[in-house]
């Protein structure tokens, strides 16, 4: 009888322990990842934002840009309703209707795309990076041809630009600071054309004079050329009084004034109206160096209206930083891209990075 009791007790302990282990294992739920990246759009100057992530597919099951890690956003200079997205792993997405719907071409549904450039004279001519390669389409993305391969397999093409004055001139920049240049729409390339110290981010060709080009770098400051990239001057001497200015976040033109740019860095926001020779801080609610700014934008017709965002807060001023309106950010991801429709500034877009 004692033996039967002990066996029964042992059985109960085993069952109870097993249930405890099973309960403990099942209680570990996989952390849910919100698909709230991609692109958000506002039509009321940032008062409200709408997320439209769906992408139609052949299978009928909708895809999504909600999990796309956006590296670059490019607006067609001839059609503000056409926007291209370059992503970390999912190739290129595009919209022809100002973000109401998003699409993908079967020819470019994967890969890391760090740079996209639309020819200002022909909307169906588009250049794209893919690792150390430059691809070109002349049929709006239906087919792509390789026009350049960097012999340095450790380098990545991360910047592209087309000269708006002479669209046969194309610039390409690598992660190692090398600048390549084509004078015949990508058929041949000078290798290298010039070099910049540090990892460049993008080319910014002056909208009034295409010989003037700005190149921000990740941590080596801003470079400027006055002769179409043959020579480069570093603007660091004009910025050195501002601590942490080299920790780059974004550089944009302020279109309402010639030679005007806004720099977002770990210092905060700085503005120049003379092409980078003098810089003045835009007053923020936080002290210099305290705000981690992800992206910045400015009204194309009124440079007193500035927007920027941090991870959690969206900011807007209508008087150059005299006062700021704030709003809680609407995504758990970081808005690394911020663009405003150049003709209708109440329409704006934010592109998000997906970790």
C-alpha positions as CSV (number, residue, x, y, z in Angstrom):
1,X,0.0,0.0,0.0
2,X,2.8,2.4,0.9
3,X,4.5,1.5,-2.4
4,X,1.4,2.4,-4.4
5,X,1.0,5.7,-2.5
6,X,4.6,6.7,-3.3
7,X,4.2,5.8,-7.0
8,X,1.0,7.9,-7.1
9,X,2.7,10.8,-5.5
10,X,5.6,10.6,-8.0
11,X,3.1,10.6,-10.9
12,X,1.3,13.7,-9.6
13,X,4.6,15.5,-9.1
14,X,5.7,14.7,-12.7
15,X,2.4,15.8,-14.2
16,X,2.4,19.0,-12.1
17,X,6.0,19.9,-13.0
18,X,5.3,19.2,-16.6
19,X,2.4,21.5,-16.6
20,X,4.4,24.2,-14.9
21,X,7.1,23.9,-17.5
22,X,4.6,23.9,-20.3
23,X,2.8,27.0,-18.9
24,X,6.2,28.8,-18.4
25,X,7.2,28.0,-22.0
26,X,3.9,29.0,-23.5
27,X,3.8,32.3,-21.5
28,X,6.7,33.6,-23.5
29,X,4.9,35.3,-26.4
30,X,6.8,36.5,-29.4
31,X,7.1,40.3,-29.3
32,X,4.8,41.8,-31.9
33,X,6.4,44.2,-34.4
34,X,4.1,47.0,-35.6
35,X,4.1,47.5,-39.3
36,X,3.9,51.2,-38.9
37,X,6.9,52.2,-41.0
38,X,6.7,53.1,-44.7
39,X,5.3,56.5,-45.6
40,X,2.8,58.8,-43.9
41,X,1.1,61.7,-45.7
42,X,-0.4,65.0,-44.5
43,X,-2.6,67.3,-46.6
44,X,-3.0,70.0,-43.8
45,X,0.6,71.1,-43.1
46,X,1.2,68.4,-40.6
47,X,-2.0,68.7,-38.5
48,X,-3.1,65.1,-39.3
49,X,-1.3,62.2,-41.0
50,X,-2.5,59.2,-42.9
51,X,-0.7,55.8,-43.3
52,X,-1.4,54.0,-46.6
53,X,0.9,51.0,-46.7
54,X,-0.9,48.6,-49.0
55,X,0.8,47.3,-52.2
56,X,-1.3,45.3,-54.8
57,X,0.2,41.9,-55.8
58,X,-0.4,39.4,-58.5
59,X,-1.5,36.8,-56.0
60,X,-4.3,39.1,-54.8
61,X,-2.9,39.1,-51.2
62,X,-1.9,42.7,-50.5
63,X,1.7,43.5,-49.8
64,X,2.8,46.4,-47.6
65,X,5.4,49.1,-47.3
66,X,4.7,49.1,-43.6
67,X,7.8,47.0,-42.9
68,X,10.0,48.7,-45.5
69,X,13.2,50.3,-44.2
70,X,13.3,53.4,-46.4
71,X,16.8,54.6,-47.3
72,X,15.9,57.2,-49.9
73,X,12.8,59.2,-51.2
74,X,12.9,60.8,-54.6
75,X,10.2,63.0,-56.1
76,X,10.0,63.2,-59.8
77,X,11.0,66.8,-60.7
78,X,8.4,66.9,-63.5
79,X,5.5,65.4,-61.5
80,X,5.1,65.9,-57.8
81,X,2.6,63.1,-57.6
82,X,5.3,60.6,-58.5
83,X,7.6,59.4,-55.7
84,X,10.1,56.6,-55.6
85,X,11.3,54.8,-52.4
86,X,14.6,53.0,-52.2
87,X,14.7,50.4,-49.4
88,X,17.2,48.3,-47.5
89,X,16.1,44.9,-48.8
90,X,12.9,45.3,-50.9
91,X,14.1,47.2,-53.9
92,X,12.0,50.1,-55.2
93,X,8.4,51.1,-54.5
94,X,6.7,54.0,-56.3
95,X,3.5,55.9,-56.4
96,X,1.9,57.8,-59.3
97,X,-0.9,59.3,-57.3
98,X,0.8,61.2,-54.5
99,X,1.0,58.2,-52.1
100,X,-2.6,57.1,-52.3
101,X,-1.4,53.7,-53.7
102,X,2.1,52.1,-53.8
103,X,3.4,49.7,-56.5
104,X,6.4,47.6,-57.3
105,X,7.8,46.6,-60.7
106,X,8.5,42.8,-61.0
107,X,12.0,43.9,-62.3
108,X,13.0,45.5,-59.0
109,X,11.4,43.9,-56.0
110,X,14.5,43.1,-53.9
111,X,18.0,44.5,-53.0
112,X,19.4,47.5,-51.2
113,X,18.7,50.8,-53.0
114,X,20.6,53.7,-51.5
115,X,20.1,56.2,-54.2
116,X,17.5,57.0,-56.9
117,X,17.6,59.9,-59.4
118,X,15.0,60.9,-62.0
119,X,16.2,62.7,-65.1
120,X,14.7,66.2,-64.9
121,X,14.0,66.2,-68.6
122,X,12.5,62.8,-69.0
123,X,10.4,61.2,-66.3
124,X,10.9,57.6,-67.6
125,X,14.7,57.9,-67.4
126,X,15.7,56.8,-63.9
127,X,19.0,55.9,-62.3
128,X,19.3,53.6,-59.3
129,X,22.1,52.2,-57.2
130,X,22.3,48.5,-56.3
131,X,25.4,47.8,-54.1
132,X,28.4,48.8,-56.2
133,X,26.3,49.0,-59.4
134,X,24.3,51.7,-61.2
135,X,21.2,50.7,-63.1
136,X,19.3,52.8,-65.6
137,X,15.8,52.5,-67.0
138,X,14.3,54.4,-70.0
139,X,10.8,52.9,-69.7
140,X,9.7,54.0,-66.2
141,X,11.2,51.0,-64.5
142,X,9.8,48.2,-66.5
143,X,13.4,47.1,-67.5
144,X,16.8,48.1,-66.2
145,X,20.2,48.0,-67.7
146,X,23.6,48.1,-65.8
147,X,25.5,51.2,-66.8
148,X,28.3,51.2,-64.2
149,X,30.0,48.7,-61.9
150,X,32.6,50.0,-59.4
151,X,35.7,47.8,-59.5
152,X,35.9,48.2,-55.7
153,X,33.5,45.5,-54.5
154,X,33.8,46.9,-51.0
155,X,32.3,50.2,-52.1
156,X,28.6,51.0,-52.4
157,X,27.0,53.5,-54.6
158,X,25.1,55.7,-52.2
159,X,24.6,59.0,-54.0
160,X,23.3,59.9,-57.5
161,X,22.5,63.2,-59.2
162,X,21.6,64.4,-62.7
163,X,22.6,67.9,-63.7
164,X,19.4,69.9,-64.4
165,X,21.1,72.2,-66.8
166,X,22.7,69.4,-68.9
167,X,21.0,66.1,-68.1
168,X,23.6,64.1,-70.0
169,X,25.9,64.8,-66.9
170,X,25.4,62.3,-64.1
171,X,27.2,62.1,-60.7
172,X,27.7,59.0,-58.6
173,X,29.2,58.8,-55.2
174,X,30.5,55.9,-53.2
175,X,30.6,54.9,-49.5
176,X,34.4,55.5,-49.7
177,X,34.1,59.1,-50.9
178,X,34.9,58.5,-54.6
179,X,33.0,60.7,-57.1
180,X,32.3,59.2,-60.5
181,X,31.0,61.4,-63.4
182,X,29.4,60.6,-66.7
183,X,29.1,63.1,-69.5
184,X,27.0,61.0,-71.8
185,X,24.0,59.8,-69.7
186,X,25.8,56.9,-68.1
187,X,27.4,55.3,-71.2
188,X,30.9,56.0,-70.0
189,X,32.3,57.2,-66.7
190,X,35.4,59.0,-65.5
191,X,36.9,56.8,-62.7
192,X,37.4,58.4,-60.3
193,X,36.4,62.0,-61.2
194,X,37.3,63.3,-57.7
195,X,37.2,62.2,-54.1
196,X,35.7,63.5,-50.8
197,X,37.0,62.7,-47.4
198,X,34.4,60.7,-45.4
199,X,31.3,58.7,-46.3
200,X,29.1,61.0,-48.4
201,X,25.3,61.1,-48.0
202,X,24.0,62.7,-51.2
203,X,24.6,65.3,-53.9
204,X,22.7,68.6,-53.7
205,X,22.9,70.5,-57.0
206,X,22.0,74.2,-56.6
207,X,18.7,74.8,-58.3
208,X,19.8,78.1,-59.8
209,X,23.4,77.2,-60.8
210,X,24.2,73.5,-61.5
211,X,28.0,74.1,-61.1
212,X,27.4,74.6,-57.4
213,X,27.1,71.2,-55.6
214,X,27.0,70.4,-51.9
215,X,27.9,67.0,-50.4
216,X,27.1,66.3,-46.8
217,X,29.0,63.5,-45.1
218,X,28.1,61.2,-42.2
219,X,30.7,62.6,-39.9
220,X,33.3,64.7,-41.8
221,X,31.3,67.9,-42.4
222,X,29.9,69.4,-45.6
223,X,31.8,69.8,-48.9
224,X,31.0,72.3,-51.6
225,X,32.1,72.6,-55.3
226,X,31.9,75.7,-57.4
227,X,33.0,74.0,-60.6
228,X,30.8,71.0,-61.2
229,X,32.8,68.7,-58.8
230,X,36.3,69.2,-60.1
231,X,37.4,70.8,-56.8
232,X,35.8,70.5,-53.3
233,X,36.1,72.9,-50.4
234,X,35.2,71.8,-46.8
235,X,32.9,74.1,-45.0
236,X,34.0,73.0,-41.6
237,X,35.8,76.2,-40.7
238,X,32.5,78.0,-40.9
239,X,30.8,75.5,-38.6
240,X,33.4,74.7,-36.0
241,X,31.9,77.0,-33.3
242,X,28.8,74.7,-33.2
243,X,29.6,71.6,-31.1
244,X,28.6,68.2,-32.7
245,X,27.8,69.8,-36.1
246,X,29.6,67.0,-37.8
247,X,27.1,64.4,-36.5
248,X,25.0,64.8,-39.6
249,X,21.2,64.2,-39.7
250,X,20.0,66.1,-42.7
251,X,20.9,69.0,-45.1
252,X,18.2,70.6,-47.2
253,X,17.8,73.6,-49.5
254,X,15.5,76.4,-48.3
255,X,14.0,77.2,-51.8
256,X,12.5,80.6,-51.1
257,X,16.0,82.2,-50.9
258,X,19.0,81.7,-53.1
259,X,22.0,80.1,-51.4
260,X,20.0,79.2,-48.4
261,X,20.3,75.8,-46.6
262,X,19.3,74.2,-43.3
263,X,21.5,71.7,-41.5
264,X,20.2,69.3,-38.9
265,X,22.9,67.7,-36.7
266,X,23.4,66.7,-33.1
267,X,23.9,70.4,-32.4
268,X,20.4,71.2,-33.5
269,X,19.3,73.3,-36.5
270,X,21.6,75.7,-38.3
271,X,20.7,77.9,-41.3
272,X,22.9,79.7,-43.9
273,X,21.7,82.3,-46.4
274,X,25.1,82.7,-48.1
275,X,26.0,79.3,-49.3
276,X,27.5,78.0,-46.2
277,X,30.0,80.8,-45.2
278,X,27.9,82.0,-42.2
279,X,25.6,79.9,-40.1
280,X,23.0,80.9,-37.5
281,X,21.1,78.6,-35.0
282,X,17.4,78.2,-35.3
283,X,16.1,78.4,-31.7
284,X,14.6,75.2,-30.5
285,X,12.6,74.3,-27.4
286,X,15.6,72.3,-26.2
287,X,19.2,73.4,-25.6
288,X,21.8,72.8,-28.3
289,X,22.9,69.2,-28.3
290,X,19.9,67.9,-26.4
291,X,17.5,67.0,-29.2
292,X,18.1,64.1,-31.5
293,X,16.7,65.3,-34.8
294,X,15.8,62.7,-37.4
295,X,14.6,64.9,-40.2
296,X,13.8,68.5,-41.2
297,X,11.7,70.3,-43.8
298,X,11.0,73.9,-44.7
299,X,8.1,75.6,-46.5
300,X,9.3,76.2,-50.1
301,X,7.7,79.7,-50.2
302,X,8.2,80.9,-46.6
303,X,11.5,80.0,-44.9
304,X,10.1,81.1,-41.5
305,X,7.9,77.9,-41.5
306,X,10.1,75.0,-40.5
307,X,9.3,71.5,-39.4
308,X,11.4,68.8,-37.7
309,X,10.9,65.6,-35.8
310,X,12.6,63.5,-33.1
311,X,11.7,59.9,-32.3
312,X,8.6,60.9,-30.3
313,X,7.7,64.6,-31.1
314,X,6.8,66.5,-34.3
315,X,7.6,70.2,-34.2
316,X,6.4,73.2,-36.3
317,X,7.3,76.9,-36.2
318,X,5.8,79.7,-38.3
319,X,8.2,82.3,-37.1
320,X,11.8,80.9,-37.5
321,X,11.8,79.3,-34.1
322,X,10.2,82.1,-32.1
323,X,7.5,79.7,-31.1
324,X,7.0,75.9,-31.7
325,X,3.9,73.8,-31.9
326,X,4.4,70.2,-30.9
327,X,2.6,66.9,-31.6
328,X,3.2,63.3,-30.6
329,X,4.7,61.3,-33.4
330,X,2.3,58.8,-35.0
331,X,4.7,55.9,-35.6
332,X,7.0,53.9,-33.3
333,X,9.7,54.0,-36.0
334,X,12.1,56.9,-36.8
335,X,11.1,59.4,-39.6
336,X,14.4,59.7,-41.4
337,X,12.9,61.4,-44.5
338,X,10.7,64.5,-44.7
339,X,9.6,66.1,-48.0
340,X,7.2,68.9,-48.8
341,X,5.4,69.2,-52.1
342,X,7.3,72.1,-53.8
343,X,4.1,73.6,-55.3
344,X,1.5,72.7,-52.7
345,X,3.3,73.0,-49.3
346,X,0.4,71.8,-47.2
347,X,1.1,68.4,-48.7
348,X,4.0,66.6,-47.0
349,X,5.4,63.1,-46.6
350,X,7.4,61.3,-44.0
351,X,9.4,58.2,-44.7
352,X,10.3,55.9,-41.9
353,X,13.2,53.5,-41.2
354,X,12.3,50.0,-40.0
355,X,14.9,48.5,-37.6
